[in-house]
Each structure stands twice: as C-alpha cells, then as structure tokens.
Amino acid sequence: MQTHLKKRIELIIEMPLLRRVTERFNAAGVSGYSVLPVIAGRGQSGTWSADGQVSDAGQMAAVICIVDEAKLDAVLDVVFAVVSKQIGLVTVADVAVVRPERF
C-alpha cells in the first residue's frame, strides 16, 4: 500500500483555550482535528492531575491534526499566537497517511 508523508501537529493546552485553537485551525484551512482529554501529566511546574477539578480552568486537552507540509508554517503561526504564553506543549512530527486527499 502506498503512503504519503504529511505533518502531525499535536498541542497539549489548557481547556479554556480549546475554542480559540479550533477556530484558528478552521481559519487556517485544517480539514479536521481530534480533541482528547488529558487526565494527568508532569511538566516544568511538576505533577498535575485533573482529579477533582470542577471547571474547565484546570483541565487540559490534546488537539491533534494532520496537514500537508505546505500548510504547516501557516497553521503553526496562527495557533502559536494563541498558545505561546500559556501552559502547554506544541509538537510536530512526520506521519505517513494512506488517503492524502483528506489532508
């Protein structure tokens, strides 16, 4: 089966930023994304957990999308404008897909 190289962008962000990030994905022409709950982790500030949180304020989400390399810089520019001064993480990785027309 033939595969095609694309770029996977993954963000770990505070839940209150989710709407702003997905709006930026939409504006940048991202064809789709997935949002997953992040229930615990460890970072520069130490260990944290979503246990016992009553609002979205202390919760985190992973937002994942796959884009063509030609769109990568534009998507990162608009998303990083939202998350640059926030708690979280932005990663980019190569990924092989079997249906390139979807991205």
C-alpha positions in Angstrom: 0.0 0.0 0.0 1.3 3.4 -0.9 1.7 6.0 1.9 2.2 9.8 1.7 4.2 12.0 4.0 2.2 14.6 6.0 2.8 16.5 9.2 1.1 15.8 12.5 0.6 18.8 14.9 -0.2 18.0 18.5 -1.0 20.5 21.1 -1.5 19.9 24.8 -3.4 23.0 26.0 -5.5 24.3 28.8 -9.1 23.6 28.2 -10.2 27.3 28.2 -8.1 27.8 25.0 -9.7 24.9 23.1 -12.3 27.0 21.3 -9.8 29.6 20.2 -7.4 27.0 18.9 -10.0 25.1 16.9 -11.2 28.4 15.4 -7.7 29.1 14.3 -7.4 25.6 12.8 -10.7 26.2 10.9 -9.5 29.7 9.7 -6.1 28.2 8.5 -7.9 25.5 6.4 -7.2 22.5 8.6 -9.5 19.8 7.2 -10.0 18.0 10.6 -8.8 17.6 14.1 -9.3 15.4 17.1 -9.6 16.5 20.7 -8.7 14.2 23.6 -8.9 14.7 27.3 -5.6 14.8 29.1 -6.1 13.5 32.6 -2.7 13.8 34.2 0.9 14.6 33.5 4.2 16.1 34.6 5.9 19.3 33.3 8.1 22.1 34.3 5.7 23.0 37.1 5.6 19.4 38.4 3.0 16.7 38.5 -0.7 17.7 38.0 -4.0 15.9 37.6 -7.5 16.7 36.5 -8.9 14.8 39.5 -11.3 16.9 41.5 -11.4 19.8 39.0 -14.9 21.4 39.0 -14.4 23.6 36.0 -12.5 23.6 32.7 -10.0 26.0 34.1 -7.6 23.4 35.5 -8.2 20.8 32.8 -6.0 20.1 29.7 -6.8 18.8 26.2 -4.8 17.3 23.4 -5.6 18.6 20.0 -4.3 16.7 17.0 -4.4 17.5 13.3 -2.6 16.3 10.2 -1.7 18.7 7.5 0.2 18.9 4.2 3.7 20.2 4.7 2.8 23.3 2.5 0.3 24.4 5.2 2.5 23.6 8.3 4.0 27.1 8.8 0.7 28.9 8.3 -1.1 26.6 10.8 1.7 26.9 13.4 1.8 30.7 13.1 -1.9 31.1 13.8 -2.0 28.6 16.6 1.2 29.7 18.3 -0.2 33.2 18.5 -2.8 31.7 20.9 -0.7 29.3 22.9 2.7 31.0 23.1 2.3 32.4 26.6 0.2 29.6 28.0 0.9 26.3 29.8 1.2 23.5 27.3 3.1 21.9 24.5 3.3 22.0 20.7 4.9 19.2 18.7 5.3 18.5 15.0 6.1 15.0 13.6 6.3 13.3 10.3 3.4 10.9 9.7 2.5 8.6 6.8 -1.1 8.5 5.6 -2.9 6.3 3.1 -5.5 8.8 2.0 -3.6 12.0 1.2 -6.6 13.8 -0.3 -8.1 14.1 3.2 -5.4 16.5 4.3 
